[in-house]
């Protein structure tokens, strides 16, 4: 019996990919938090989580999971149980509807953006029959993606921009001035860094000539990865996705030193956990987008099973593993950046966007347009043009006007601007403070 018209091999494969990848991302997010704690521990010469196993310290489970407590791999599960059991507190003067809606608004875009990613390329599905329903499904080449659409790049841009609404709603609905300031910062930062993100994306798409994800990968298979041909747009794109995900050094929306905890200050229990889930899901989705554009997607050189022409099931599984491996390497690099670079001040974040990232991204688009117009789309010509542009930027930079936000303000009567005739001394007055050997200096001489 023939299946309904909309039940095709592509429909079944897309539904299976959506179901599988959502769970892979959720498990990956849980262990990304564990991974970040271990990476930060290694950077800071600590050990990190290493005690919690899958028995959670319960005698009933210790016999069942004996030998599975190594490396603290049960820590993410223990954290999840902790979030489920904690009190879910709502401030009395908060907007309860928006306060509850904000975590959902931020996590949903993070979990649907991956739908257009071609995780496994194209799979040549044979004809098959669904036994229970006795439906005969005609096979053929199908795209191993949640949604095989030719406007996939536009879709992921639109979805990624929705995440900031959850941050803004959470900051506003909490009725907390620190949360509100965090929401304002996130909104302004998103507006600023959406521009270099879109421009660097445009520079890559000008070279490829298509917004179809599979075509972008095929171009990189034939002509080399775009991170080699266009390193400047790649760096700008990576900086922009860090800022979009509120990751250090751009995490000013939750600056603990200034805003207590930022937009999620008033949240607890699972609503607080959803903000963390959204942040790490954004990291996975944006890293998948970066890998698609600049790192060849599922392609690795010199491995024939990873070419677009390989359409067998084994090749599809291998492509998925390679793609997800690249994504996790990018996520780990984001974590290393967080624990290596200090947080930038908010005015520095905005100045970097409007006075550096956006002009450089515009220059990249103009330069790429000229190279494409001259039909110089090869890796070497594009790389040389990027090197020339970087050299021009470094040559012109010393002549730009410099602002000093840390300059000393001449306050009349202060120690930096004393009144006429006043002698200012910065040295300590107390004898104990002047003594280089305080213990020996106060003890009686013998």
Steps between C-alpha positions, in 0.01 A plus 500: 500500500629844407568744784335844513661750267674697773658188654815483291849373571616860549219562752589190704874572495447866598272400790756243618784755476302755702420244769854363523691830482281669765589225745865502395516875560324471839744232617787694344395816684491315833850368448621829352443653844702213650766552231523871571549432869780254421666734248490791745643270768792396279569863404496601869704196612206339679329162461136593445206260538639151562288332770137470391418175321174371364404360841473854650626362830189284552568147634217361285673613180859432604477128419330568167748765381813362661802610298316783319594781738825598331586861403186638665288424193185496712540868589270634222222262607545602863479866398180431307342328800605790719330751269182289496482480878584862583229749592354680200477853636321790333555855632174648633512808276614327182284470191417133552395426141807651336722372782395145413498558126855641478691169550281333237550787256877474530529120486267428206704690234814330631346155448354557152783683327687179413214377277663608172848365579590219252648267761546202271486636147286303256384142562385276216209326676379169351130424462350367822169409660364594841377159626233612750321730257600309187610824335743478211746790501691580185869561561752728336750769601391688813670774703602396852372820661200605701377730225653485152408851383687727263469801733662321792754774567225763520306275737785453744573875501138578578476237774829597665387862532194394704704380799561851628128546562518245781785692663313829467174353632678338794671827591179701471260257669723447806432855624866522600722787392805277453303252289356788297848640431612153391210479255581844358864404456409177320265686264755766410772237458282290271413799283867592470642156423223388265653740244854352482348151520280567197776676306756224558235246400434703185871495416494119512178470301635730227777249436271197508215660305224309680313485832434125471699332785600196294632725223716688753661172606548384140675828415744448788560140396592615148687825581622465859354608833398863519688551827816477289372723220331758726660503846387856580124432451544173689654677801231771491226237477641310798525818706140584410364158602683530832328834557162363384525211747603736785825310544816644651659739436160643395288377794415848627130416527584287805806679638513385863728785607249762384156338461499231773399232249354699213172420332450170690567639849147428624468155343535165674432130447425380145422848368857595591626175342323586174718811464811283527350248260433779250854641529669169428246410232578833330868406517432167327273651233727796425804270486313276254428811291869601511610148400253506210625834367874491560618150597355283224211349694541121509798505262854398585766489229641169374208294637282384206205394721454866603445634149149609390497216247507237778133435570504169689374458856851443640621820330203692645580382854869585455411847368277561801779403741751723321259794491407468868867454590586831332211665685624375836854617421358847433303487828818401688682793339225732626558362848875553476436860393276552802763381746787676323377852419358735764154648453500819294344812644160580353612819326794307351260234366288762324800698375649181357181431307433847357857623452683178406288195414241674281748707290726199449202282402390764249850509356494118472171509308627768260829316445323166444261665254793632299674161503182322387443761230855436376428124511775441758319253726788264565641441845837662428368829348242541778758421769746752354226765486414435865866529598525828307188633674635399842828676421315814393299499823815463711669780303209742539414416864772716667355810332149449643400732788539332837262537792620449857202406717731452801641851501521677834239770540663815651286538813606821677644427842568132435844348529537507120398867481594668831417857590771769462757476777378162623757224544359157425672196650406149393734327745356328809512695825494225764838367607387141469410556134841659432693207652622248246531240778186556707554215748865567561441876504245487783681247716747640760863472398708241690 
